[in-house]
Amino acid sequence: MTTELRATVHELVHKGKGILAADESAPTIANRFKAIGVESTEENRRAWRGLVLATAGLGQYVSGVILYEETLGQRADGGEPLPELAARQGLVPGIKVDCGKGPLALAPGDEITYGLDGLAERLERYKQQGARFAKWRAVYNVSGLLPSRAAIEANAEALARYAAVCQSLDVVPIVEPEVLIDGGHAQARCAEVTLAVLHEVFAALNRHSVALEHMLLKPSMVVPGKAHTQQATPAEVAEQTLRVLRRAVPAAVPGINFLSGGQSPAEATANLDALNRLGPHPWQLSFSYGRALQDPAMQAWRGQSGNAALAQKALLQRARLNSAATLGDYSASMEDAT
Ligand code: 13P
């Protein structure tokens, strides 16, 4: 049992590589497509994700890909199931298993993630379709009062129960507590909330007997709110993020793969690079970006199959730059290289 978990972690936590999050839910991908004037039909979603997974050389920089349920059952143009295409490219296929979020009752402004009921049965099915790891996202809105203790505890409990179900089925859980970037809060408030959230998440993981060696953490970086007057430099983001991680994340966790959470592609890369320049760290610090990897490629694609090569080139470029950032080898001048 542990052998399978260990093998999957070993493949995912690979020097110079990170994870591609291509698991946008139906409403989220519809928003992303709307921004490029593309209708969110099943065929357009298949075309986009097929294009992404077929990018030659992606496996050099990316060790795993998080897919959405629908994608697990879709096929590439040539008829190959998309999870098989991913695996052939050297990308371990994973699956988003939470069922989205909604209001936490009697806690105005707080949210809770759905999807624990029937999770084991769904996971069995996803495994048969090729998934070897999973992802569950909890979100925390930030203000002077939010998130409440109730939200911090309820989401930690759900994350831990999800992770325990995954490990019981030999699926590696990615535990994703996302402290949202929305709002006008200062970086210090983000640090305070992130620390409280991570403390509670690891207490819950411990309570539910989750093996930290066989999971990955996908946190947000410690950044000021998007509407805050003063934005932080990569060095400031790196310093504050590390301070929190060192206090809250046990060294037994093999890898921390950040989400991009609304940072621009270049910001997400520069911040990851700054983090790795402060290494060595007890965990491998890498990426699990969605928008920061896919946005430039989507802009190049715009729903036109004739733009596929351009889109793949843009995706590969971001993957390459983020790979460099995992080694602390990125510089802004690399952005101009073709
Ligand atoms: P972003 O990098 O776009 O935040 O997406 C990562 C993710 O998986 C969010 O759940």
Residues whose N, C-alpha, C, O or C-beta is under 5 A from the ligand:
A	BS01	13P	A21 R137 L259 S260 G261 G262 S288 Y289 G290 R291 A292
